[in-house]
């Protein structure tokens, strides 16, 4: 049935300010939707979206740094959404509007959807981030297969944590630390606290005896980290002088200084969970490294094609740059990989995209020697959000005795690797949160929520979220469950 709804929603502007705009949604799940903004055509969406009324939405670091991301503005942002279904029951929404999430026949022909990598579908929109209006407005259009009910054991405040908790759990399950491993979470606050909670819940569920260390500046954050499951805490100020305090460090700071600290504190691996869209330690595309869930590691036999996530086996390798040793191409070929070499990343990317034998349209791994080449492998063509290396692929840096900066030294001299994850499995997150033996669903949201603002005061909510004393800020619509 075709319907139409008109409303006002706060928009995030290119300068970071927030101003209201008039929106109209008209259409149906079967036929698609017309989105009008300020009386003008704004967006046309195909079928597969449900119209839902928003209850409340969490503020995350991505919302605060939205102007640094490569997607058009202004936009109604917000992606940690709790909404109502047609019967008035609370639901949450997985944010990636892929072909599969919309139930489209194109899911059969889309290589990413067909491979189970639906969160990397090349034609996806992303709720509140990439074009699709988000949950700081009173109504959203949600991919129909991504709408999940909130179980009774999960409170409304905790329900607003399901999206970031699923992302945190995704990192935990990918890393899956062994018994006696030590994992440090650097900068626990909005996302970092959820990583700690997810680690604690996961190890209790699977019976793993790993240690969780929280590294935070503020004493109240260290106290909250302990309450959510950290075994030990470190003052981040004192940790600056420490080296290799944990096997794996999960960096949730979203800052260049935080990543530098993570490299010093890790003995084996740094897992990046939060970025700001800005240049970090010489990488212009660190955010896109995380978006694509790539692994960055030194070239070596044990790391060829290895990622922390389920991924198709490597078949196509790109050797980028003329100074990569010739023996590496021979080595890759001897392992059964098709090897393509060249100096022009854009031309190589175009060649791979045209090749019907390259199922995902990009290489499975690339070998480079410089950070500039790492950036080129992540985003070879300006303005196109597609890599020379496919999502969940690997970029390996060969040691040719090149000059070392902080990041290259960590990779080549100490053998560290950088791994990344992004969006998680909502069903897995809901399963843990709803487990009465763990009790997270009844207490996580209440422990983490610092303040709640009406949607009309979104700018105040953002200001509160930026305050380092704040953990989680929620934004509620009129009549919200909160």
C-alpha positions in Angstrom: 0.0 0.0 0.0 1.4 3.4 -1.0 1.7 5.9 1.8 3.1 9.4 2.4 4.6 11.0 5.5 5.8 14.6 5.9 8.1 15.7 8.8 10.9 18.0 9.9 14.3 16.5 10.7 17.6 17.9 11.9 20.3 17.7 9.3 24.1 17.6 9.7 25.7 20.3 7.6 29.2 20.3 5.8 30.5 22.6 8.5 29.3 20.3 11.3 26.4 22.5 12.3 22.8 21.2 12.5 19.7 22.8 11.0 16.2 21.5 10.4 14.8 20.6 7.0 11.4 19.5 5.7 11.2 15.9 4.3 8.5 13.9 2.6 8.6 10.1 2.0 6.1 8.7 -0.5 5.9 5.2 -1.8 5.8 1.6 -0.6 8.0 -1.4 0.1 6.9 -3.1 -3.1 7.3 -0.1 -5.5 10.0 2.0 -3.9 10.1 5.4 -2.4 10.5 9.1 -3.4 12.3 11.2 -0.9 11.7 15.0 -1.2 13.7 17.6 0.7 12.5 21.2 1.1 9.9 20.5 -1.7 12.5 19.2 -4.2 13.3 15.7 -5.4 16.1 14.4 -3.2 16.5 10.7 -3.4 14.8 7.8 -5.2 14.9 4.4 -3.5 13.9 1.2 -5.2 11.8 -1.5 -3.5 12.7 -3.3 -0.3 12.5 -0.5 2.3 10.1 -0.4 5.3 8.8 2.9 6.7 9.3 2.9 10.5 8.7 5.4 13.2 11.8 6.1 15.3 11.8 5.8 19.1 15.4 6.8 19.9 18.9 6.7 18.5 22.4 6.7 20.0 25.1 9.3 19.2 28.4 7.7 18.1 31.8 9.0 17.0 30.9 8.5 13.3 28.0 11.0 13.8 30.3 13.5 15.4 32.9 13.3 12.6 30.5 12.8 9.8 31.9 15.8 7.8 35.2 14.0 7.4 33.5 11.0 5.6 33.4 10.9 1.8 29.6 11.0 1.5 27.3 13.9 0.5 26.0 16.4 3.0 23.7 17.7 4.4 22.1 14.5 5.7 19.9 13.3 8.4 22.4 11.2 10.4 22.1 8.6 13.1 22.4 4.9 12.7 22.1 3.3 16.2 18.3 3.3 15.9 15.5 1.8 17.9 12.1 2.1 16.1 8.6 0.7 16.2 7.2 -1.9 13.8 3.6 -1.7 12.5 2.3 -3.3 15.7 4.1 -0.8 17.9 6.8 -3.3 19.0 10.4 -2.2 19.4 12.8 -3.1 16.6 16.4 -2.4 15.7 17.9 -2.0 12.2 21.1 -3.4 10.7 22.3 -0.4 8.8 23.7 -1.7 5.4 21.0 -1.6 2.7 22.5 -4.2 0.4 20.6 -6.1 -2.4 20.2 -9.0 0.1 19.0 -6.8 2.9 16.3 -5.4 0.6 15.3 -8.9 -0.7 16.1 -8.0 -4.3 16.8 -10.5 -7.1 20.0 -8.6 -7.8 21.4 -10.3 -4.7 22.0 -13.4 -6.8 24.1 -11.5 -9.4 25.9 -9.3 -6.8 29.3 -11.0 -6.1 29.4 -9.6 -2.6 25.9 -10.5 -1.6 26.3 -14.0 -3.2 29.5 -14.5 -1.2 27.9 -13.6 2.1 29.7 -10.3 2.3 26.5 -8.3 2.3 27.9 -5.4 4.4 30.4 -4.8 1.6 27.8 -4.8 -1.3 29.2 -2.3 -3.8 25.7 -0.7 -4.3 24.7 -0.5 -0.7 23.5 2.6 1.0 24.1 3.0 4.7 21.5 4.3 7.2 22.4 7.7 8.5 25.9 7.6 6.8 25.7 7.1 3.1 22.7 8.8 1.5 20.0 7.0 3.4 18.4 9.4 6.0 19.0 8.2 9.5 17.5 7.9 13.0 17.8 11.5 14.3 14.7 12.1 12.3 11.3 10.8 13.4 10.9 8.4 10.5 13.3 6.1 8.6 13.3 3.9 5.6 14.8 0.6 6.7 16.0 -2.3 4.6 13.2 -4.8 5.1 15.4 -7.9 5.9 17.4 -5.9 8.4 14.6 -5.1 10.8 14.9 -7.3 13.9 12.6 -7.4 17.0 14.0 -6.5 20.4 13.6 -9.4 22.9 11.9 -8.7 26.2 15.1 -9.1 28.2 16.7 -6.1 26.6 15.8 -2.6 28.0 15.1 0.3 25.7 18.5 2.0 26.6 20.4 -1.3 25.9 18.5 -1.7 22.6 20.1 1.6 21.4 23.5 -0.2 22.0 22.8 -3.2 19.8 24.3 -1.7 16.6 27.7 -0.7 18.3 27.6 -3.8 20.5 27.3 -6.0 17.4 30.3 -4.1 15.9 32.3 -4.6 19.1 31.4 -8.3 19.2 32.4 -8.6 15.6 35.9 -7.6 16.6 35.9 -10.0 19.6 34.9 -13.0 17.5 37.4 -12.1 14.8 40.3 -11.8 17.2 39.1 -14.8 19.4 42.1 -14.6 21.8 43.5 -17.8 23.1 43.7 -18.8 26.7 46.2 -16.7 28.6 46.3 -14.1 25.9 46.2 -10.5 27.1 44.0 -8.0 25.2 44.1 -4.3 25.9 41.3 -1.9 24.9 42.7 1.6 24.4 40.5 4.6 25.0 37.4 2.9 26.3 34.4 5.2 26.1 31.5 5.0 23.7 32.7 2.0 21.6 35.5 0.9 23.8 33.3 0.1 26.7 31.2 -2.1 24.5 34.3 -3.9 23.3 35.1 -4.6 26.9 31.6 -5.8 27.6 31.6 -8.0 24.5 35.0 -9.5 25.4 33.7 -10.3 28.9 30.4 -11.8 27.7 32.1 -13.8 24.9 34.7 -15.4 27.1 32.1 -16.3 29.6 30.0 -17.9 26.9 32.8 -19.9 25.3 34.9 -20.6 28.4 38.0 -18.7 27.3 40.5 -17.6 29.9 42.0 -14.5 28.4 42.7 -11.3 30.2 41.1 -7.9 29.5 43.0 -4.7 30.2 41.5 -1.3 29.9 43.7 1.7 29.2 42.0 5.0 29.9 42.8 8.5 31.1 39.8 9.3 33.3 39.4 7.5 36.6 35.6 7.2 36.1 36.2 5.5 32.8 38.6 3.0 34.4 36.0 2.3 37.1 33.2 1.7 34.4 35.6 -0.6 32.5 36.0 -2.7 35.6 32.3 -2.8 36.1 31.8 -4.0 32.5 34.3 -6.9 32.8 37.9 -5.5 32.6 40.3 -7.5 34.8 42.8 -4.7 35.1 43.1 -1.0 34.2 46.0 1.3 33.3 46.1 5.1 33.4 46.7 6.1 29.8 49.1 8.8 30.9 51.4 6.3 32.5 51.0 3.8 29.7 52.7 6.2 27.3 56.0 5.1 28.7 55.2 1.4 28.5 55.9 -1.0 25.7 54.2 -4.3 24.6 51.8 -4.7 27.6 49.4 -6.9 25.6 49.4 -9.4 22.8 46.6 -7.5 21.0 45.5 -3.8 21.5 42.1 -2.8 20.3 42.3 1.0 19.4 39.0 2.7 20.0 40.3 6.2 20.3 39.7 7.3 16.7 42.8 9.5 16.9 46.3 9.5 15.4 47.9 9.7 18.9 45.8 6.8 20.0 47.0 4.6 17.1 50.6 5.5 17.9 50.1 4.5 21.5 48.4 1.2 20.4 51.4 0.4 18.2 53.7 0.8 21.2 51.5 -1.2 23.6 51.0 -4.2 21.3 53.4 -7.1 21.0 51.6 -8.9 18.1 48.6 -7.0 16.7 46.7 -3.8 16.7 43.0 -4.0 15.9 41.5 -0.6 14.7 37.9 -0.1 15.5 37.4 3.7 15.4 38.7 6.3 13.0 37.9 10.0 12.2 38.4 10.2 8.4 41.6 12.1 8.8 45.2 11.4 7.9 46.7 9.1 10.5 50.4 8.1 10.8 51.0 8.9 7.2 47.9 7.0 5.9 45.2 9.2 4.2 42.8 6.2 3.9 42.9 4.6 7.4 39.1 5.1 7.6 38.6 3.2 4.4 41.0 0.5 5.6 38.5 -0.1 8.4 35.4 0.3 6.2 36.8 -2.4 3.9 37.9 -4.5 6.9 41.4 -4.9 5.4 44.5 -6.5 7.1 47.8 -4.6 6.8 50.9 -6.7 7.6 54.5 -7.3 6.7 55.1 -9.6 3.7 55.8 -13.1 4.9 54.9 -16.7 4.3 52.7 -17.0 7.3 50.6 -13.9 6.5 49.9 -14.5 2.8 46.2 -13.8 2.3 45.5 -14.1 6.0 42.8 -12.0 7.6 41.0 -12.1 10.9 37.6 -12.5 9.2 35.9 -15.2 7.1 36.9 -14.5 3.5 37.3 -16.3 0.2 40.8 -17.7 -0.3 43.3 -15.5 -2.2 43.4 -16.1 -6.0 44.6 -12.8 -7.4 47.6 -10.7 -6.2 48.7 -7.3 -7.3 52.3 -6.2 -7.0 52.2 -2.4 -6.9 55.4 -0.4 -7.6 58.6 -1.1 -9.5 60.7 -1.5 -6.3 59.0 -4.7 -5.0 61.6 -7.5 -5.3 61.1 -9.7 -8.4 61.2 -12.8 -6.2 58.0 -11.9 -4.5 56.0 -12.2 -7.7 57.6 -15.6 -8.4 56.8 -16.6 -4.8 53.1 -15.6 -5.2 52.8 -17.4 -8.5 54.3 -20.6 -7.1 51.5 -20.6 -4.5 48.9 -20.7 -7.3 48.0 -17.0 -7.3 47.5 -15.1 -10.5 49.9 -12.1 -10.2 49.4 -8.8 -11.9 52.1 -6.2 -11.6 52.2 -2.5 -12.4 52.8 1.1 -11.3 49.5 2.7 -12.0 46.9 1.7 -9.3 44.0 3.3 -11.1 44.7 1.4 -14.3 45.2 -1.9 -12.4 41.9 -1.4 -10.6 40.1 -0.7 -13.9 41.6 -3.8 -15.4 40.5 -6.0 -12.5 37.0 -4.5 -12.5 36.6 -5.4 -16.2 37.9 -9.0 -15.8 35.0 -11.5 -15.5 37.3 -14.0 -13.9 37.9 -11.7 -10.9 34.7 -12.4 -9.0 34.8 -9.6 -6.5 36.2 -7.1 -9.0 39.5 -6.5 -7.2 42.6 -8.3 -6.0 42.6 -10.5 -2.9 45.9 -9.1 -1.8 48.5 -6.5 -2.8 52.2 -6.2 -2.1 53.6 -2.7 -1.7 56.7 -1.0 -0.2 55.4 2.4 0.9 52.5 4.0 2.8 51.6 5.9 -0.4 51.2 2.6 -2.1 49.1 1.3 0.8 46.8 4.3 0.3 46.7 3.7 -3.4 45.7 0.0 -2.9 42.9 1.1 -0.6 41.5 3.8 -2.8 43.2 3.9 -6.2 40.8 6.3 -7.9 39.8 9.7 -6.5 36.0 9.9 -5.9 35.4 6.2 -6.2 34.8 4.3 -3.0 36.3 1.0 -4.3 39.7 -0.4 -3.7 42.4 -2.1 -5.8 42.1 -4.7 -3.0 38.7 -6.2 -2.3 36.9 -5.9 1.1 38.4 -8.3 3.7 41.6 -8.5 1.6 45.2 -8.1 2.7 47.9 -5.5 2.0 51.4 -6.7 2.6 54.4 -4.5 2.9 57.7 -5.9 1.6 60.9 -5.0 3.4 63.4 -3.4 1.0 65.3 -1.6 3.7 63.2 1.5 3.0 63.2 4.5 5.4 61.0 3.8 8.5 58.4 6.0 10.1 56.4 4.9 13.1 54.0 2.7 11.2 56.5 1.1 8.9 58.8 0.4 11.8 56.1 -1.4 13.7 55.2 -3.5 10.6 58.7 -4.3 9.3 61.0 -4.2 12.4 58.6 -5.6 15.0 56.4 -7.7 12.8 53.1 -6.2 14.0 50.0 -6.3 11.9 47.0 -4.1 11.7 43.6 -5.7 11.5 40.2 -4.1 11.3 36.5 -4.8 11.6 33.4 -2.8 11.0 29.7 -3.7 11.3 28.7 -6.8 13.2 26.0 -9.5 13.2 23.0 -8.1 15.0 21.6 -11.6 15.7 24.8 -12.6 17.5 24.8 -9.4 19.5 21.1 -9.7 20.4 21.7 -13.3 21.5 24.4 -12.3 24.0 22.5 -9.3 25.2 19.4 -11.3 25.8 21.2 -14.1 27.7 19.8 -13.9 31.3 22.9 -15.7 32.6 25.0 -12.7 31.5 22.5 -10.0 32.5 23.8 -7.5 30.0 20.5 -6.7 28.4 19.1 -5.4 31.7 22.1 -3.3 32.7 24.4 -2.3 29.9 22.3 0.6 28.5 21.6 2.0 32.0 25.3 1.8 33.0 26.6 3.5 29.8 23.9 6.1 29.2 25.1 9.5 30.4 22.2 11.7 29.1 19.1 11.7 26.9 18.1 14.6 24.8 15.0 15.3 22.7 15.6 15.3 18.9 14.9 19.1 18.9 18.1 19.5 20.8 20.4 17.4 18.7 23.2 20.0 18.7 23.2 19.9 22.5 23.3 16.1 22.4 26.4 16.3 20.1 28.0 18.8 22.5 27.4 16.4 25.4 28.7 13.5 23.5 32.0 15.3 22.8 32.5 16.0 26.5 35.1 13.5 27.7 33.1 12.9 30.9 30.3 11.5 28.7 29.9 7.9 27.8 26.7 7.4 25.7 24.2 10.0 24.7 20.8 9.1 23.4 18.4 11.2 21.3 14.7 10.5 21.7 11.7 11.3 19.6 8.4 12.4 21.0 6.6 9.4 22.7 9.9 7.4 22.8 10.2 4.1 24.8 12.8 5.8 27.0 
